[in-house]
Amino acid sequence: MREVLNTPFFGIVLTIVAYEIGVACSRKFKLSLCNPMMIAAVLIIGFLLVSGIELETYNLGGDYIAIFLGPATAVLAVPLYKQLDKLKANLVPILVGILVGCFTSFAVVVFCANLFHLNEILHLSLLPKSITIPMGVELSKSIGGIPAITIASIVITGITGGVVAPIVCKVCKIKHPVAQGIAVGTSSHAVGTAKALEMGETQGAMSSLAIGVAGVFTSIMTPILLHLIAN
């Protein structure tokens, strides 16, 4: 058994099994709270805690899965290409919406950091919470944050967005598919985009666009805004 634990096989199989259980629960109950990613995360964490297996042991295989984050994000360009006409017709509102979303995300983190008196390192680590992990980790490093905390905040943000996105769109009466997709992608990156794809092809395409653009906007404006605040 110890030989199996010390190979990537354990982490990979545990992740796949946990995610498949999450998918099965999502299909059976059809509730926003039954997000496959959230269920898989809870199952994996619970299993590691109960079994006493170290996180480093799990990461022998988990890190292999993380390698596919970049390619998986790039593949989201496919639905965007299919909706190219809608992108051209709504280019200015889309860019403005993403930019406003990025500013809002930054402002919320700064507000909460001041409200709860978070230390500076934790504050900086949370700023990239709404962009995809590869970009968020690099931004966190460049501004003095802790990448591990950044990754955790990104995952939590994505799962939360995937769960509440349909509810928020319904309560706020956001009915335009382009607006729905931009809102989900800007606020909850790739995990939210998985839910946007379930909402519709246009929503998924716009959400995948928002991931990249929001990442670029956030990476550029965050150091600038931090400099302005410091002065």
Secondary structure as the mmCIF struct_conf table of DSSP 4:
data_model
#
loop_
_struct_conf.conf_type_id
_struct_conf.id
_struct_conf.beg_label_comp_id
_struct_conf.beg_label_asym_id
_struct_conf.beg_label_seq_id
_struct_conf.end_label_comp_id
_struct_conf.end_label_asym_id
_struct_conf.end_label_seq_id
HELX_RH_AL_P HELX_RH_AL_P1 ARG A 2 LEU A 5
TURN_TY1_P TURN_TY1_P1 ASN A 6 ASN A 6
BEND BEND1 THR A 7 THR A 7
HELX_RH_AL_P HELX_RH_AL_P2 PRO A 8 PHE A 29
TURN_TY1_P TURN_TY1_P2 SER A 32 LEU A 33
HELX_RH_AL_P HELX_RH_AL_P3 PRO A 36 SER A 51
TURN_TY1_P TURN_TY1_P3 GLY A 52 GLY A 52
HELX_RH_AL_P HELX_RH_AL_P4 LEU A 55 ALA A 66
TURN_TY1_P TURN_TY1_P4 ILE A 67 PHE A 68
HELX_RH_AL_P HELX_RH_AL_P5 LEU A 69 VAL A 75
TURN_TY1_P TURN_TY1_P5 LEU A 76 LEU A 76
HELX_RH_AL_P HELX_RH_AL_P6 ALA A 77 LYS A 82
TURN_TY1_P TURN_TY1_P6 GLN A 83 GLN A 83
HELX_RH_AL_P HELX_RH_AL_P7 LEU A 84 ALA A 89
TURN_TY1_P TURN_TY1_P7 ASN A 90 ASN A 90
HELX_RH_AL_P HELX_RH_AL_P8 LEU A 91 LEU A 115
TURN_TY1_P TURN_TY1_P8 PHE A 116 HIS A 117
HELX_RH_AL_P HELX_RH_AL_P9 GLU A 120 LEU A 126
TURN_TY1_P TURN_TY1_P9 LEU A 127 SER A 130
BEND BEND2 ILE A 131 ILE A 131
HELX_RH_AL_P HELX_RH_AL_P10 ILE A 133 ILE A 143
TURN_TY1_P TURN_TY1_P10 GLY A 144 GLY A 144
HELX_RH_AL_P HELX_RH_AL_P11 PRO A 147 VAL A 171
TURN_TY1_P TURN_TY1_P11 CYS A 172 LYS A 173
HELX_RH_AL_P HELX_RH_AL_P12 PRO A 177 MET A 199
HELX_RH_AL_P HELX_RH_AL_P13 GLU A 201 ALA A 230
#
